[in-house]
């Protein structure tokens, strides 16, 4: 796909299969637009659970190399055909058993993935392992309690959805300097909020406050 073309995917079969609806896809795009704020030109970035690669493609001009990883071969084949660039690499892999060396990435992005993982501790340990010592991890997941309050139907592909308390507890086992943000349905990232919780492991030398 050329740089001059709109990144928006129309409601084709692939969009319906991976996102279900236009509003869910737009929420997905807004999360990647939020991630842009934390990527620098010299960074090596891992997009863990990249699916069809559209989010990976959004971030490509902001970093040196971006690697998209997913376990779904069909999704990765689509990514390689439609969202390719000189500095993008795609690999099929289990998110809990990555082949990369330790301390490989400046930024690890994993959006709406952890709820699909059975061994969430192992998943976070792998993120921590491949992340450089002063790296940034950006992780998002739906808030189970809020989704229930809104009457949302449970996604059958979700193995373990987390409440805010559970998410905070498991992140604190592996990361420090944690900050949470929220996303209202159909909107962008708005600060501490309703549906989306995003972890950012800030660079240590910034000496920012911790949010718990």
ZADO-1210 file (C-alpha; in nm, 4 decimals, padded with zeros to 6 digits):
<atoms>
<atom x="00.0000" y="00.0000" z="00.0000" code="UNK" pos="1"/>
<atom x="00.1440" y="00.3368" z="-00.0984" code="UNK" pos="2"/>
<atom x="00.2136" y="00.6089" z="00.1540" code="UNK" pos="3"/>
<atom x="-00.0245" y="00.8446" z="-00.0243" code="UNK" pos="4"/>
<atom x="-00.3236" y="00.6157" z="00.0229" code="UNK" pos="5"/>
<atom x="-00.5694" y="00.6320" z="00.3079" code="UNK" pos="6"/>
<atom x="-00.4866" y="00.3773" z="00.5789" code="UNK" pos="7"/>
<atom x="-00.8518" y="00.3278" z="00.6534" code="UNK" pos="8"/>
<atom x="-00.9714" y="-00.0210" z="00.5606" code="UNK" pos="9"/>
<atom x="-01.3253" y="-00.0297" z="00.4246" code="UNK" pos="10"/>
<atom x="-01.5656" y="-00.2868" z="00.5646" code="UNK" pos="11"/>
<atom x="-01.4334" y="-00.5801" z="00.3689" code="UNK" pos="12"/>
<atom x="-01.4305" y="-00.9427" z="00.4790" code="UNK" pos="13"/>
<atom x="-01.0904" y="-00.8971" z="00.6464" code="UNK" pos="14"/>
<atom x="-01.2141" y="-00.5996" z="00.8509" code="UNK" pos="15"/>
<atom x="-01.5236" y="-00.7866" z="00.9666" code="UNK" pos="16"/>
<atom x="-01.3188" y="-01.0923" z="01.0562" code="UNK" pos="17"/>
<atom x="-01.0631" y="-00.9122" z="01.2719" code="UNK" pos="18"/>
<atom x="-01.2561" y="-00.6130" z="01.4061" code="UNK" pos="19"/>
<atom x="-01.6269" y="-00.6884" z="01.3707" code="UNK" pos="20"/>
<atom x="-01.7420" y="-00.3309" z="01.3118" code="UNK" pos="21"/>
<atom x="-01.6275" y="00.0073" z="01.1889" code="UNK" pos="22"/>
<atom x="-01.6364" y="00.1666" z="01.5362" code="UNK" pos="23"/>
<atom x="-01.4148" y="-00.1075" z="01.6822" code="UNK" pos="24"/>
<atom x="-01.1685" y="-00.0507" z="01.3990" code="UNK" pos="25"/>
<atom x="-01.1640" y="00.3250" z="01.4565" code="UNK" pos="26"/>
<atom x="-01.0952" y="00.2647" z="01.8270" code="UNK" pos="27"/>
<atom x="-00.8097" y="00.0376" z="01.7203" code="UNK" pos="28"/>
<atom x="-00.6650" y="00.3129" z="01.4998" code="UNK" pos="29"/>
<atom x="-00.6897" y="00.5708" z="01.7783" code="UNK" pos="30"/>
<atom x="-00.4803" y="00.3497" z="02.0062" code="UNK" pos="31"/>
<atom x="-00.2029" y="00.3344" z="01.7481" code="UNK" pos="32"/>
<atom x="-00.2222" y="00.7103" z="01.6994" code="UNK" pos="33"/>
<atom x="-00.1744" y="00.7454" z="02.0760" code="UNK" pos="34"/>
<atom x="00.1337" y="00.5214" z="02.0623" code="UNK" pos="35"/>
<atom x="00.2971" y="00.7648" z="01.8180" code="UNK" pos="36"/>
<atom x="00.3717" y="00.9970" z="02.1111" code="UNK" pos="37"/>
<atom x="00.6219" y="00.7514" z="02.2599" code="UNK" pos="38"/>
<atom x="00.8256" y="00.6475" z="01.9557" code="UNK" pos="39"/>
<atom x="01.1465" y="00.8128" z="01.8395" code="UNK" pos="40"/>
<atom x="01.3280" y="00.7968" z="01.5059" code="UNK" pos="41"/>
<atom x="01.6148" y="00.5750" z="01.6254" code="UNK" pos="42"/>
<atom x="01.3866" y="00.3270" z="01.8026" code="UNK" pos="43"/>
<atom x="01.3528" y="-00.0430" z="01.7358" code="UNK" pos="44"/>
<atom x="00.9845" y="-00.1215" z="01.7928" code="UNK" pos="45"/>
<atom x="00.7991" y="-00.4499" z="01.8449" code="UNK" pos="46"/>
<atom x="00.4271" y="-00.4639" z="01.7632" code="UNK" pos="47"/>
<atom x="00.3265" y="-00.7796" z="01.9494" code="UNK" pos="48"/>
<atom x="-00.0042" y="-00.9124" z="01.8215" code="UNK" pos="49"/>
<atom x="00.0000" y="-00.6973" z="01.5091" code="UNK" pos="50"/>
<atom x="-00.2769" y="-00.8886" z="01.3277" code="UNK" pos="51"/>
<atom x="-00.3152" y="-00.7496" z="00.9722" code="UNK" pos="52"/>
<atom x="-00.0304" y="-00.4993" z="01.0146" code="UNK" pos="53"/>
<atom x="-00.2261" y="-00.1772" z="00.9714" code="UNK" pos="54"/>
<atom x="-00.1133" y="-00.0436" z="01.3091" code="UNK" pos="55"/>
<atom x="00.2439" y="-00.1498" z="01.2382" code="UNK" pos="56"/>
<atom x="00.2274" y="00.0477" z="00.9159" code="UNK" pos="57"/>
<atom x="00.0970" y="00.3569" z="01.0965" code="UNK" pos="58"/>
<atom x="00.4098" y="00.3615" z="01.3162" code="UNK" pos="59"/>
<atom x="00.6705" y="00.2826" z="01.0501" code="UNK" pos="60"/>
<atom x="00.7780" y="00.6394" z="00.9661" code="UNK" pos="61"/>
<atom x="00.8451" y="00.7224" z="01.3310" code="UNK" pos="62"/>
<atom x="01.1107" y="00.4586" z="01.4017" code="UNK" pos="63"/>
<atom x="01.4174" y="00.2902" z="01.2573" code="UNK" pos="64"/>
<atom x="01.2778" y="-00.0650" z="01.2450" code="UNK" pos="65"/>
<atom x="00.9375" y="-00.2015" z="01.3440" code="UNK" pos="66"/>
<atom x="00.8711" y="-00.5729" z="01.3812" code="UNK" pos="67"/>
<atom x="00.5167" y="-00.7085" z="01.3657" code="UNK" pos="68"/>
<atom x="00.4512" y="-01.0427" z="01.5349" code="UNK" pos="69"/>
<atom x="00.1353" y="-01.2517" z="01.5339" code="UNK" pos="70"/>
<atom x="00.0419" y="-01.6180" z="01.5613" code="UNK" pos="71"/>
<atom x="-00.2206" y="-01.5918" z="01.2846" code="UNK" pos="72"/>
<atom x="-00.0612" y="-01.6828" z="00.9504" code="UNK" pos="73"/>
<atom x="-00.3577" y="-01.5570" z="00.7481" code="UNK" pos="74"/>
<atom x="-00.3394" y="-01.2161" z="00.9148" code="UNK" pos="75"/>
<atom x="00.0361" y="-01.1935" z="00.8593" code="UNK" pos="76"/>
<atom x="00.0014" y="-01.2902" z="00.4938" code="UNK" pos="77"/>
<atom x="-00.2427" y="-01.0004" z="00.4574" code="UNK" pos="78"/>
<atom x="00.0026" y="-00.7699" z="00.6361" code="UNK" pos="79"/>
<atom x="00.2885" y="-00.8690" z="00.4068" code="UNK" pos="80"/>
<atom x="00.0755" y="-00.8058" z="00.0979" code="UNK" pos="81"/>
<atom x="-00.0872" y="-00.4759" z="00.1975" code="UNK" pos="82"/>
<atom x="00.1173" y="-00.3156" z="00.4781" code="UNK" pos="83"/>
<atom x="00.4786" y="-00.3532" z="00.3760" code="UNK" pos="84"/>
<atom x="00.7702" y="-00.1089" z="00.3871" code="UNK" pos="85"/>
<atom x="01.1481" y="-00.1209" z="00.3871" code="UNK" pos="86"/>
<atom x="01.1724" y="-00.0939" z="00.7655" code="UNK" pos="87"/>
<atom x="00.8888" y="-00.3365" z="00.8517" code="UNK" pos="88"/>
<atom x="00.9538" y="-00.7012" z="00.9364" code="UNK" pos="89"/>
<atom x="00.6792" y="-00.9575" z="01.0023" code="UNK" pos="90"/>
<atom x="00.7199" y="-01.2853" z="01.1934" code="UNK" pos="91"/>
<atom x="00.4803" y="-01.5568" z="01.3005" code="UNK" pos="92"/>
<atom x="00.5380" y="-01.6464" z="01.6656" code="UNK" pos="93"/>
<atom x="00.3804" y="-01.7362" z="01.9971" code="UNK" pos="94"/>
<atom x="00.3777" y="-01.4176" z="02.2060" code="UNK" pos="95"/>
<atom x="00.4872" y="-01.6176" z="02.5112" code="UNK" pos="96"/>
<atom x="00.7911" y="-01.7673" z="02.3404" code="UNK" pos="97"/>
<atom x="00.9590" y="-01.5025" z="02.1260" code="UNK" pos="98"/>
<atom x="01.2753" y="-01.5781" z="01.9297" code="UNK" pos="99"/>
<atom x="01.4301" y="-01.2333" z="01.9807" code="UNK" pos="100"/>
<atom x="01.7339" y="-01.1746" z="02.1985" code="UNK" pos="101"/>
<atom x="01.6889" y="-01.0060" z="02.5343" code="UNK" pos="102"/>
<atom x="01.7056" y="-00.6245" z="02.5399" code="UNK" pos="103"/>
<atom x="01.6242" y="-00.5981" z="02.1679" code="UNK" pos="104"/>
<atom x="01.3562" y="-00.3279" z="02.1545" code="UNK" pos="105"/>
<atom x="01.3222" y="00.0327" z="02.2672" code="UNK" pos="106"/>
<atom x="00.9421" y="00.0136" z="02.2551" code="UNK" pos="107"/>
<atom x="00.7070" y="-00.2845" z="02.2787" code="UNK" pos="108"/>
<atom x="00.3466" y="-00.2248" z="02.1736" code="UNK" pos="109"/>
<atom x="00.0771" y="-00.4830" z="02.2487" code="UNK" pos="110"/>
<atom x="-00.2772" y="-00.3560" z="02.2077" code="UNK" pos="111"/>
<atom x="-00.5809" y="-00.5675" z="02.3014" code="UNK" pos="112"/>
<atom x="-00.3750" y="-00.8865" z="02.3149" code="UNK" pos="113"/>
<atom x="-00.3254" y="-00.9910" z="02.6779" code="UNK" pos="114"/>
<atom x="-00.6924" y="-01.0916" z="02.7174" code="UNK" pos="115"/>
<atom x="-00.6341" y="-01.3564" z="02.4472" code="UNK" pos="116"/>
<atom x="-00.3418" y="-01.5095" z="02.6412" code="UNK" pos="117"/>
<atom x="-00.3787" y="-01.7989" z="02.8863" code="UNK" pos="118"/>
<atom x="-00.0441" y="-01.7530" z="03.0634" code="UNK" pos="119"/>
<atom x="-00.0468" y="-01.3774" z="03.1129" code="UNK" pos="120"/>
<atom x="00.2505" y="-01.3822" z="03.3482" code="UNK" pos="121"/>
<atom x="00.4631" y="-01.5535" z="03.0857" code="UNK" pos="122"/>
<atom x="00.3423" y="-01.3027" z="02.8261" code="UNK" pos="123"/>
<atom x="00.4504" y="-01.0053" z="03.0382" code="UNK" pos="124"/>
<atom x="00.7815" y="-01.1706" z="03.1242" code="UNK" pos="125"/>
<atom x="00.8570" y="-01.2028" z="02.7522" code="UNK" pos="126"/>
<atom x="00.7764" y="-00.8364" z="02.6961" code="UNK" pos="127"/>
<atom x="01.0056" y="-00.7433" z="02.9832" code="UNK" pos="128"/>
<atom x="01.2808" y="-00.9722" z="02.8520" code="UNK" pos="129"/>
<atom x="01.2939" y="-00.8313" z="02.4976" code="UNK" pos="130"/>
<atom x="01.2514" y="-00.4714" z="02.6152" code="UNK" pos="131"/>
<atom x="01.5668" y="-00.2685" z="02.6710" code="UNK" pos="132"/>
<atom x="01.6427" y="-00.1647" z="03.0283" code="UNK" pos="133"/>
<atom x="01.5115" y="00.1874" z="02.9772" code="UNK" pos="134"/>
<atom x="01.2471" y="00.0877" z="02.7255" code="UNK" pos="135"/>
<atom x="00.8772" y="00.1635" z="02.7057" code="UNK" pos="136"/>
<atom x="00.5977" y="-00.0949" z="02.6978" code="UNK" pos="137"/>
<atom x="00.2499" y="00.0125" z="02.5898" code="UNK" pos="138"/>
<atom x="-00.0159" y="-00.2472" z="02.6668" code="UNK" pos="139"/>
<atom x="-00.3926" y="-00.2194" z="02.6391" code="UNK" pos="140"/>
<atom x="-00.6859" y="-00.4399" z="02.7372" code="UNK" pos="141"/>
<atom x="-01.0611" y="-00.3956" z="02.7898" code="UNK" pos="142"/>
<atom x="-01.1748" y="-00.3300" z="03.1468" code="UNK" pos="143"/>
<atom x="-01.3898" y="-00.6332" z="03.2327" code="UNK" pos="144"/>
<atom x="-01.5953" y="-00.4580" z="03.5011" code="UNK" pos="145"/>
<atom x="-01.6810" y="-00.1606" z="03.2834" code="UNK" pos="146"/>
<atom x="-01.7681" y="-00.3852" z="02.9912" code="UNK" pos="147"/>
<atom x="-02.0115" y="-00.5727" z="03.2161" code="UNK" pos="148"/>
<atom x="-02.1639" y="-00.2482" z="03.3421" code="UNK" pos="149"/>
<atom x="-02.2191" y="-00.1422" z="02.9817" code="UNK" pos="150"/>
<atom x="-02.3884" y="-00.4728" z="02.9057" code="UNK" pos="151"/>
<atom x="-02.1297" y="-00.5699" z="02.6463" code="UNK" pos="152"/>
<atom x="-02.1342" y="-00.9304" z="02.5296" code="UNK" pos="153"/>
<atom x="-01.8252" y="-01.1254" z="02.6282" code="UNK" pos="154"/>
<atom x="-01.5914" y="-01.1899" z="02.3360" code="UNK" pos="155"/>
<atom x="-01.5577" y="-01.5686" z="02.2926" code="UNK" pos="156"/>
<atom x="-01.1951" y="-01.5258" z="02.1792" code="UNK" pos="157"/>
<atom x="-01.1009" y="-01.3680" z="02.5130" code="UNK" pos="158"/>
<atom x="-00.9428" y="-01.6264" z="02.7411" code="UNK" pos="159"/>
<atom x="-00.9083" y="-01.4045" z="03.0477" code="UNK" pos="160"/>
<atom x="-01.0456" y="-01.0523" z="03.0707" code="UNK" pos="161"/>
<atom x="-00.9103" y="-00.8346" z="03.3521" code="UNK" pos="162"/>
<atom x="-01.0611" y="-00.5854" z="03.5899" code="UNK" pos="163"/>
<atom x="-00.8666" y="-00.2666" z="03.6501" code="UNK" pos="164"/>
<atom x="-00.7491" y="-00.3997" z="03.9872" code="UNK" pos="165"/>
<atom x="-00.6273" y="-00.7271" z="03.8342" code="UNK" pos="166"/>
<atom x="-00.4524" y="-00.5475" z="03.5500" code="UNK" pos="167"/>
<atom x="-00.2768" y="-00.3137" z="03.7888" code="UNK" pos="168"/>
<atom x="-00.1639" y="-00.6000" z="04.0129" code="UNK" pos="169"/>
<atom x="-00.0161" y="-00.8108" z="03.7350" code="UNK" pos="170"/>
<atom x="00.1640" y="-00.5152" z="03.5765" code="UNK" pos="171"/>
<atom x="00.3212" y="-00.4205" z="03.9084" code="UNK" pos="172"/>
<atom x="00.4852" y="-00.7630" z="03.9223" code="UNK" pos="173"/>
<atom x="00.6993" y="-00.6882" z="03.6168" code="UNK" pos="174"/>
<atom x="00.7139" y="-00.3138" z="03.5531" code="UNK" pos="175"/>
<atom x="00.7715" y="00.0147" z="03.7326" code="UNK" pos="176"/>
<atom x="00.6841" y="00.3770" z="03.6600" code="UNK" pos="177"/>
<atom x="00.3367" y="00.2771" z="03.5465" code="UNK" pos="178"/>
<atom x="00.0763" y="00.5190" z="03.4165" code="UNK" pos="179"/>
<atom x="-00.2802" y="00.4422" z="03.3095" code="UNK" pos="180"/>
<atom x="-00.4924" y="00.6027" z="03.0391" code="UNK" pos="181"/>
<atom x="-00.8504" y="00.5515" z="02.9270" code="UNK" pos="182"/>
<atom x="-01.0441" y="00.5437" z="02.6040" code="UNK" pos="183"/>
<atom x="-01.4150" y="00.6110" z="02.5692" code="UNK" pos="184"/>
<atom x="-01.5993" y="00.4017" z="02.3148" code="UNK" pos="185"/>
<atom x="-01.5460" y="00.5324" z="01.9647" code="UNK" pos="186"/>
<atom x="-01.3044" y="00.8024" z="02.0788" code="UNK" pos="187"/>
<atom x="-00.9355" y="00.8605" z="02.1267" code="UNK" pos="188"/>
<atom x="-00.7233" y="00.8300" z="02.4377" code="UNK" pos="189"/>
<atom x="-00.8484" y="01.0763" z="02.6988" code="UNK" pos="190"/>
<atom x="-00.6488" y="01.0191" z="03.0160" code="UNK" pos="191"/>
<atom x="-00.7535" y="00.7933" z="03.3031" code="UNK" pos="192"/>
<atom x="-01.0889" y="00.6640" z="03.1919" code="UNK" pos="193"/>
<atom x="-01.3427" y="00.4054" z="03.1017" code="UNK" pos="194"/>
<atom x="-01.2582" y="00.1196" z="02.8699" code="UNK" pos="195"/>
<atom x="-00.8921" y="00.1028" z="02.7818" code="UNK" pos="196"/>
<atom x="-00.6060" y="00.0733" z="03.0255" code="UNK" pos="197"/>
<atom x="-00.2666" y="00.1376" z="02.8776" code="UNK" pos="198"/>
<atom x="00.0595" y="00.0735" z="03.0536" code="UNK" pos="199"/>
<atom x="00.3530" y="00.2936" z="02.9774" code="UNK" pos="200"/>
<atom x="00.6854" y="00.2020" z="03.1287" code="UNK" pos="201"/>
<atom x="00.8565" y="00.5371" z="03.1116" code="UNK" pos="202"/>
<atom x="01.2258" y="00.5935" z="03.0721" code="UNK" pos="203"/>
<atom x="01.3751" y="00.5789" z="03.4183" code="UNK" pos="204"/>
<atom x="01.5664" y="00.9047" z="03.3966" code="UNK" pos="205"/>
<atom x="01.2495" y="01.1068" z="03.3387" code="UNK" pos="206"/>
<atom x="01.1670" y="01.0513" z="03.7063" code="UNK" pos="207"/>
<atom x="00.7934" y="01.0777" z="03.6484" code="UNK" pos="208"/>
<atom x="00.5294" y="01.0098" z="03.9115" code="UNK" pos="209"/>
<atom x="00.3897" y="00.6623" z="03.9554" code="UNK" pos="210"/>
<atom x="00.0159" y="00.6137" z="03.9156" code="UNK" pos="211"/>
<atom x="-00.1401" y="00.3260" z="04.1138" code="UNK" pos="212"/>
</atoms>
